[in-house]
Amino acid sequence: MQREDTNAVREHRKESEAKKQSHKDKFVYHLIAGYVQFFFWK
């Protein structure tokens, strides 16, 4: 039972880490896209 609990926690942590990573990627992408747009519209 204890091992199952730790496994579930580990899986959940992995999932949240992946979500965090994708959010960071989206943020960086929007940042770059905004910068490029701003640069080209000037």
Contacts in CASP RR format, 6 or more apart in sequence:
PFRMAT RR
TARGET T0000
AUTHOR 0000-0000-0000
METHOD contacts of the structure
MODEL  1
MQREDTNAVREHRKESEAKKQSHKDKFVYHLIAGYVQFFFWK
END
